[in-house]
Amino acid sequence: MKPIIEFTPPLINGVSASKVFLPNDISTPTIFEYLCQHFSHIQSQEWQQRFDDELIYAADGSILQLNSPYTPNTHIFYYRFLAYEIHVPFQHEILYENDDLLVVDKPHFLTMSPTGQYVQETLLVRLKKQTGYVDLTPIHRLDRETAGVVLFCKRAESRGIYQQLFAERKVQKTYHAIAGYRPELKFPQTLQLHLEKSDPFYTMRVNANKPSNTETLIELLDHDQAHAKYQLKPKTGKQHQLRVHLNYLGIPIMNDSFYPTVVHKADEDFSHPLQLLAKAIHFIDPILNTQMSFSSNYELTL
């Protein structure tokens, strides 16, 4: 009896295939019709184009057609490409690589992974296209607006080991930020606040009536009359933590389009990057058992 060889879909232009299970309790004649129903936010013409471009695979690796019958209790693979993406005119830099890790200096305005209006113009797809590493995965994340050091794992087997480092807060992260200068504020200071989801849904707010769930050590590095350069060492990793913490002190980060108020900028506007930089990262490598330290080549200046 021949062993069953698992089909591994290839990288296509840096994009990995997405996997979709076909459940038993569905009665559609074709896979095309199921996909149109299951992903109702995607127009049927887009699915038709993906079939025409041979971007839909069966579990065994055969290319599916528009009229391929629905086959329950199996899975398919598909690739996602966008007809138009805004080009992000900034380049990443690989700072370090070993068998498991890829350490990257991310520029401002580059989204980490495919989402919404970005696929090719994301750091993950650019890196996969550059390296050919099919299993490459970010171990942690930076906002699209934030630049600096970010870690990727090259092998699926070691991904969880590195993600556990962040879950157990065994990674020391140092950020730099340019924000307002208020001479009455005393530094260094440790800020502990409770952050929770706000409105709009992609923002956070402080709830003074709940116990703190975030902590940041804030130090003053340099200043002029109007602005200062701060060093931020978060102990926790809540969404927008550093942006909300500095805004809470009345010194919002320069060019922050969310705090204190949401300002909608054109997607093509790259003129005013958020002045927040993931400057350095330190940890003991759980596989090599050695101290690892990486620093961004970007600098924020007053």
Secondary structure as GFF3:
##gff-version 3
##sequence-region A 1 302
A	DSSP	beta_strand	18	22	.	.	.	ID=ss1
A	DSSP	alpha_helix	31	38	.	.	.	ID=ss2
A	DSSP	alpha_helix	44	52	.	.	.	ID=ss3
A	DSSP	beta_strand	56	58	.	.	.	ID=ss4
A	DSSP	beta_strand	74	78	.	.	.	ID=ss5
A	DSSP	beta_strand	93	97	.	.	.	ID=ss6
A	DSSP	beta_strand	101	106	.	.	.	ID=ss7
A	DSSP	alpha_helix	123	131	.	.	.	ID=ss8
A	DSSP	beta_strand	137	138	.	.	.	ID=ss9
A	DSSP	beta_strand	147	153	.	.	.	ID=ss10
A	DSSP	alpha_helix	156	167	.	.	.	ID=ss11
A	DSSP	beta_strand	172	180	.	.	.	ID=ss12
A	DSSP	beta_strand	189	193	.	.	.	ID=ss13
A	DSSP	beta_strand	195	197	.	.	.	ID=ss14
A	DSSP	beta_strand	204	206	.	.	.	ID=ss15
A	DSSP	beta_strand	214	223	.	.	.	ID=ss16
A	DSSP	beta_strand	227	234	.	.	.	ID=ss17
A	DSSP	alpha_helix	241	248	.	.	.	ID=ss18
A	DSSP	beta_strand	276	284	.	.	.	ID=ss19
A	DSSP	beta_strand	291	295	.	.	.	ID=ss20
###
